[in-house]
Amino acid sequence: MTESSAAQASTALADQPSYAPQPPPDGTGGGWGELFSRRFAAAASILAGGVALYAMNLYFTAALMPSIVADIGGERYYAWVATGFLMAAVIASMLVSRLLARLGAARAYVLGFLVFGAGAVLNAASPSMVALILGRVVQGLGGGLVAGLGYAVIRSALPERLWTRAAGLVSAMWGVGTLVGPSLGGLFAQFGAWRGAYVLLLIAALVLAVLARRVLPGPASGPGTGAGPVPLPSLLLLTLAAAVFSVSSTVPVGWATVACLVGGAVLLAGFVAVERRSSATVLPHRTYRAGNGLKWLYLTVAVLCAGVVAENFIPLFGQGLGGLGPLVAGFLGAATSAGWTAAQLFSVGIESARGRARAIRTAPVVLVAGLLVYALTQTGHASGLRVVVWAVALFAAGTGIGLAFPHLSVAAMRSSTDPVEGGKAAAAINTTQLIAFSVTSALAGTLVTLGGDDLLASARYMTFGIAAITVTGVATAALTARRLGR
């Protein structure tokens, strides 16, 4: 296909009123049994395993952080541990389509797992918070690559009838990973063995690298269609925005904090302006065209992911306000992920366009309600009953994410009949997640800092702030669902 014909096709697709899929030729849809059949099980396991490793590591560290700070210090850089990881992951996600074209799925996955493992080694040996942050950046580079590959390979590795199940499986790994991560991290913290936790991550990465090398295909012959220029101006603005938001959590509370927040917002606006005019972009070009619904879809994904960021600090609040041990606090931090995973098992079975639209429209409402209940019931020296209320509220918030996520992922894949464009749109789901995680994590760190030495105030600032961000998803989800329901 020539550039002109591709552009014409892309423009025509941008004007399509719906994300509704075409029915499979045989009139049937794929089920879990087919996805896990001998033909597809190995590929599905690698796609899911990479995302699970990434997600587990993100929240694994959240549960370990109180123990890490107690051992090596650096409390004021608490938020940078997550932000450094996420910023590196965003950068790595930009390389997914390019590395996939040049190396093939197997080698690209092996590279990602090995880089991730190298970061785990640095973390395990860290003598200071600065060294830990460096290790997290290296981990983020590997993790962003394997997480992005999970979405990018679905479209080409599996038939369309399995896309919804596969997208549900891959996105459920965010829930499974964040369910296992805080819990397992809390277990290691309980025994004062936080360094050993990263050794476990290293072993998991090496095992997955070996499996990927054996079961996934090598590079395709011919020129790589996904190889294009790296969007350096957009990446620079996005990285600077996340960095400025992160700095806001380390400066004295007051005008300096406001300046950092305003500066970060200006840089984000600059990112959007540059994206609209550039030939090389972070998100698909069609996202920025008038009348195209991808922008609302990606904004909905971003808002839902923003709600998950609260999990970074819930183990800290559980220990400080609820008097919980590290292990139990880790389980509390995993409540949102448990809700996410449980809801997805139900949601992937919704097949009608109207049902999918209703799930997407309902999702942010449920998420916001759960966060508000958690925020309003915060108190010091919490009773056991109140801790149960926290867990239920956080679980409910997670169900909102799980209701919508698989349908948003598949809608992006089906937004174009061009395999290259559809693959880019699907990979951008992961990019959007990582952008939302990095920016919101930095903002959450600033909100926690506003509470000073008052942990209860920090918990309220952070949770109400995240809830305020997720409220915007009610509008973006409605706009996305309107197209899906046609």
Buried (B, 14 or more C-beta within 10 A) or exposed (E): EEEEEEEEBBEEBBEBEBBBBEEEEEEEBBBBEBBBEEEBEBBBBBBBBBBBBBBBBBBBBBBBBBBBBEBBEBEEBBBBBBBBBBBBBBBBBBBBBBBBBBBBBBBBBBBBBBBBBBBBBBBBEBEEBEBBBBBBBBBBBBBBBBBBBBBBBBBBBBEBBBBBBBBBBBBBBBBBBBBBBBBBBBBBBBEEBBBEBBBBBBEBBBEBBEBBBEBBEEBEEEEBBBEBEEBEBBBBBBBBBBBBBBBBBBBEBEEEBEBBBEBBBEBBEBBBEBBEEBEBBBBBBBBBBEEBBBBBBBBBBBBBBBBBBBBBBBBBBBBBBBBBEBBBBBBBBBBBBBBBBBBBEEBBBBEEBEBBBBBBBBBBBBBBBBBBBBBBBBEEEBEEEBBEBBBBBBBBBBBBBBBBBBBBBBBBBBBBEBEBBBBBBBBBBBBBBBBBBBBBBBBBBBBBBBBEEEBBBBBBBBBBBBBEBBBBBBBBBBBBBBBBBE
